[in-house]
Amino acid sequence: MSKIPPAIAERFRAGELIAAIAQDSESKEVLMMAWMNEESLTKTLETKRATYWSRSRNALWIKGETSGHYQDLVSLSFDCDSDCLLLSVKQTGAACHTGERTCFHSEIKLA
């Protein structure tokens, strides 16, 4: 039996990708945003390693597979509209492909 909630499974059946936010489980720092489809979410739940859907490669992407900067899943929740996932992860190394700890390292200065 699938662990994917029915409302999310329905979005996948409609061909949608779901936004997935990775957050450090201890510091609560937002690390990155990526996309998930049914296969990547299922793989993440099975392996407890964050696996995303790469739109540019049109393929599964196991975070850290080439860099060693894995995201080990601590918990997973979804929002009230079932269109966004929140992965609480233990991050190994940098989350961003630029080498930064988080992808959100560029700030827009407010007036």
Backbone hydrogen bonds, N-H to C=O, Kabsch-Sander energy under -0.5 kcal/mol:
donor,donor_aa,acceptor,acceptor_aa,energy
8,I,5,P,-0.7
9,A,5,P,-2.5
10,E,6,P,-2.3
11,R,7,A,-1.2
12,F,8,I,-2.1
13,R,9,A,-2.4
14,A,10,E,-1.4
15,G,12,F,-1.9
16,E,11,R,-2.3
18,I,36,M,-2.8
19,A,83,D,-1.0
20,A,34,A,-3.0
21,I,85,L,-2.9
22,A,20,A,-0.5
22,A,32,M,-2.7
23,Q,21,I,-0.5
23,Q,87,L,-3.0
24,D,29,E,-2.8
25,S,89,V,-2.8
28,K,24,D,-1.6
31,L,22,A,-3.0
31,L,29,E,-0.5
32,M,22,A,-1.3
34,A,20,A,-2.4
35,W,53,W,-0.5
36,M,18,I,-2.1
41,L,37,N,-2.4
42,T,38,E,-2.5
43,K,39,E,-2.4
44,T,40,S,-2.4
45,L,41,L,-2.4
46,E,42,T,-2.2
47,T,43,K,-2.8
48,K,44,T,-2.2
50,A,71,Q,-2.8
52,Y,61,W,-3.2
53,W,35,W,-3.1
54,S,52,Y,-0.6
54,S,59,A,-2.9
55,R,53,W,-0.7
58,N,54,S,-1.5
59,A,54,S,-1.2
61,W,52,Y,-2.7
63,K,50,A,-1.7
63,K,61,W,-0.8
65,E,62,I,-2.4
68,G,64,G,-2.6
70,Y,68,G,-1.4
71,Q,63,K,-0.6
72,D,70,Y,-0.5
72,D,90,K,-2.3
73,L,48,K,-2.9
73,L,71,Q,-0.5
74,V,88,S,-3.4
75,S,88,S,-1.5
77,S,86,L,-2.1
79,D,84,C,-2.1
82,S,79,D,-1.5
85,L,19,A,-3.0
86,L,77,S,-3.0
87,L,21,I,-3.3
87,L,85,L,-0.5
88,S,75,S,-2.7
88,S,86,L,-0.6
89,V,23,Q,-2.9
89,V,87,L,-0.6
90,K,72,D,-2.7
91,Q,89,V,-0.7
92,T,70,Y,-2.7
93,G,91,Q,-0.6
95,A,101,R,-1.5
96,C,100,E,-2.0
99,G,96,C,-1.9
103,C,31,L,-3.5
105,H,103,C,-1.0
107,E,105,H,-0.6
109,K,107,E,-0.6
